[in-house]
Amino acid sequence: MQDRHHPVGWHRPLTTSPGWLQPLRAGRIASRYRLVPDVGSVGVCVVRAVVTGGAGFLGSHLCERLLDDGVQVVAFDNLLTGSSGNIAHLLDRPGFSFVEQDVTEHLDVPGDVDQVLHFASPASPVDYLEHPIETMKVGSLGTLNALGLAKAKGARFLLASTSETYGDPQVHPQPETYWGHVNPVGPRSVYDEAKRFGEALTTAYRSFHGVDTAIVRIFNTYGPRMRPRDGRAIPTFITQALAGEPLTIAGDGLQTRSVCYVSDLVEGLVRLLRSDHAGPVNIGNPVEMTILEIAHLVQELTGTDSGITMVERPQDDPHVRRPDITLARELLGWEAQVGAREGIARTVAWFRAQAPAGVR
């Protein structure tokens, strides 16, 4: 296994032919790159990406997709909430390198970089309430460092923002033009405001420095590699159901979420990355469900007979959440393909495979 502190494969061979940089149209997408085999240039990787938070839930799926598309990937993660297990299957793949580093420190990547994808951040309430300062730092200093790398390399930059920038919304569904309803001094503000600051900083780098940037606002996403009890509803419900424990629901369970399976989310991310659109663009499944409906679906798909327990609802917990994905449809030709029943069934199967014997 390669030394993660001194990854191999940093330098990308250059080709004398620019033929691999060809525009590709898919729907209304004007792609930045088309991966075209360069006959006679064995091992040439035509696109090189840096992914911060690459060992996290979303980051690891994104790294895997980029590698599948022929992109060389350098992943950074300090493993605060990410896991080396999420990328263990990628370590021996050609073109993949991992660096264990806090991205609030200077990012040094020798050689060419075509894309910088900033996904480093605690993302669940449990994590960002436990690590409030780290969350603010990665949203500010981490974003600054990632943007600085993109500026230095002339790379396309993608910021992973969030539906939490809308707070507890007073406009429903939420379009990108909505400015949000966020409590700047509430317990969730460390995450909400870090992401809002990251969007402002990204916009400033685009307007002042001319960096080619894009902002994606990610709505609730789920799937394999989520931590069992990371505080988000679906992994928590599945873990409790498989253990025969009551499912804990905050409040009356009538608050809504729009849940998107991870493969759909990654497809939207890649389409935005390879377009020339700046965003922000909502990526999420617009099918709205109550938390109680999600819990009942998990009970059905796991076959559990455990009940439901109501617990106190956290402060500033959003009452509703549903993306307006008009822009994603029109600009990227994207919409979710995997329904909640199918996606949760896949996720249950993955959690069963990870669970100790007797807890399945």
ABEGO torsion letter per residue (X at the ends): XBBAABBBGABBBBBABAAABBBBBBEABBBABBBBBBBGBBGBBABBBBBBGAABAAAAAAAAAAAAAGBBBBBBBAGAABBAAAAAAAAABBGBBBBBBBAABBBBBBEBBABBBBABEBABAAAAAABAAAAAAAAAAAAAAAAAAAAAAGBBBBBBBBAAAAEBBABOBBBAABAEBBBAABAAAAAAAAAAAAAAAAAAAAAAAGBBBBBBBBBBBBEBGBBABAGBAAAAAAAAAAAGBBBBBBEAGABBBBBBBAAAAAAAAAAAAABABAOBBBBBBABBBBAAAAAAAAAAAAGBABBBBBBBBBBGBBABBBBBAAAAAAAAGBBBABBAAAAAAAAAAAAAAABBBGBX
